[in-house]
Amino acid sequence: MFGIGPTELLLIALVLLLLFGGRKIPELMRGLGSGIREFKRAASIDEDVARSELPKSASAGQSSSVQPLQKEKGTE
């Protein structure tokens, strides 16, 4: 597990306990869990949007490759 042994995990847990106290750690873990859940949900929604947009662009005759940007006249 990331090259961290049980001794290192115990040391990290002890340092966290000393820094934040026993009451604050569950709140920190809840916040971390909700942050991870929100990130996964946003990534899932982004994938769904990308998948739903793909057939629309393919059916409109547009290629899926990236097109270079064209410069407008008079701007540089």
TORKOL-4160 file (C-alpha; in steps of 0.2 Angstrom, whole numbers, padded with zeros to 4 digits, m for minus):
76
<pt num="1" X="0000" Y="0000" Z="0000"/>
<pt num="2" X="0010" Y="0015" Z="m0007"/>
<pt num="3" X="0026" Y="0007" Z="0002"/>
<pt num="4" X="0019" Y="0013" Z="0019"/>
<pt num="5" X="0020" Y="m0001" Z="0032"/>
<pt num="6" X="0010" Y="m0003" Z="0048"/>
<pt num="7" X="0023" Y="0006" Z="0059"/>
<pt num="8" X="0022" Y="0022" Z="0048"/>
<pt num="9" X="0003" Y="0021" Z="0048"/>
<pt num="10" X="0003" Y="0020" Z="0067"/>
<pt num="11" X="0014" Y="0035" Z="0068"/>
<pt num="12" X="0004" Y="0045" Z="0056"/>
<pt num="13" X="m0012" Y="0041" Z="0066"/>
<pt num="14" X="m0003" Y="0046" Z="0082"/>
<pt num="15" X="0002" Y="0062" Z="0075"/>
<pt num="16" X="m0015" Y="0066" Z="0068"/>
<pt num="17" X="m0023" Y="0062" Z="0085"/>
<pt num="18" X="m0010" Y="0074" Z="0094"/>
<pt num="19" X="m0013" Y="0088" Z="0082"/>
<pt num="20" X="m0032" Y="0087" Z="0080"/>
<pt num="21" X="m0038" Y="0078" Z="0095"/>
<pt num="22" X="m0051" Y="0063" Z="0096"/>
<pt num="23" X="m0066" Y="0074" Z="0093"/>
<pt num="24" X="m0060" Y="0083" Z="0077"/>
<pt num="25" X="m0054" Y="0067" Z="0068"/>
<pt num="26" X="m0071" Y="0060" Z="0063"/>
<pt num="27" X="m0077" Y="0077" Z="0057"/>
<pt num="28" X="m0061" Y="0078" Z="0046"/>
<pt num="29" X="m0064" Y="0061" Z="0039"/>
<pt num="30" X="m0083" Y="0065" Z="0036"/>
<pt num="31" X="m0077" Y="0081" Z="0026"/>
<pt num="32" X="m0064" Y="0071" Z="0017"/>
<pt num="33" X="m0077" Y="0057" Z="0012"/>
<pt num="34" X="m0090" Y="0070" Z="0006"/>
<pt num="35" X="m0076" Y="0079" Z="m0004"/>
<pt num="36" X="m0072" Y="0063" Z="m0013"/>
<pt num="37" X="m0090" Y="0058" Z="m0016"/>
<pt num="38" X="m0093" Y="0076" Z="m0023"/>
<pt num="39" X="m0078" Y="0074" Z="m0035"/>
<pt num="40" X="m0083" Y="0057" Z="m0041"/>
<pt num="41" X="m0101" Y="0063" Z="m0044"/>
<pt num="42" X="m0094" Y="0078" Z="m0054"/>
<pt num="43" X="m0082" Y="0067" Z="m0064"/>
<pt num="44" X="m0097" Y="0055" Z="m0068"/>
<pt num="45" X="m0108" Y="0069" Z="m0073"/>
<pt num="46" X="m0094" Y="0076" Z="m0084"/>
<pt num="47" X="m0091" Y="0059" Z="m0093"/>
<pt num="48" X="m0110" Y="0058" Z="m0096"/>
<pt num="49" X="m0111" Y="0075" Z="m0104"/>
<pt num="50" X="m0096" Y="0070" Z="m0115"/>
<pt num="51" X="m0104" Y="0054" Z="m0120"/>
<pt num="52" X="m0120" Y="0062" Z="m0124"/>
<pt num="53" X="m0111" Y="0076" Z="m0135"/>
<pt num="54" X="m0101" Y="0064" Z="m0145"/>
<pt num="55" X="m0115" Y="0056" Z="m0155"/>
<pt num="56" X="m0122" Y="0074" Z="m0159"/>
<pt num="57" X="m0106" Y="0080" Z="m0166"/>
<pt num="58" X="m0103" Y="0064" Z="m0176"/>
<pt num="59" X="m0121" Y="0064" Z="m0183"/>
<pt num="60" X="m0119" Y="0083" Z="m0188"/>
<pt num="61" X="m0104" Y="0078" Z="m0200"/>
<pt num="62" X="m0091" Y="0085" Z="m0189"/>
<pt num="63" X="m0075" Y="0075" Z="m0187"/>
<pt num="64" X="m0070" Y="0071" Z="m0169"/>
<pt num="65" X="m0052" Y="0077" Z="m0172"/>
<pt num="66" X="m0046" Y="0093" Z="m0165"/>
<pt num="67" X="m0047" Y="0108" Z="m0177"/>
<pt num="68" X="m0034" Y="0121" Z="m0176"/>
<pt num="69" X="m0040" Y="0139" Z="m0172"/>
<pt num="70" X="m0041" Y="0151" Z="m0186"/>
<pt num="71" X="m0036" Y="0169" Z="m0182"/>
<pt num="72" X="m0048" Y="0183" Z="m0186"/>
<pt num="73" X="m0043" Y="0197" Z="m0198"/>
<pt num="74" X="m0035" Y="0211" Z="m0189"/>
<pt num="75" X="m0031" Y="0203" Z="m0172"/>
<pt num="76" X="m0014" Y="0197" Z="m0166"/>
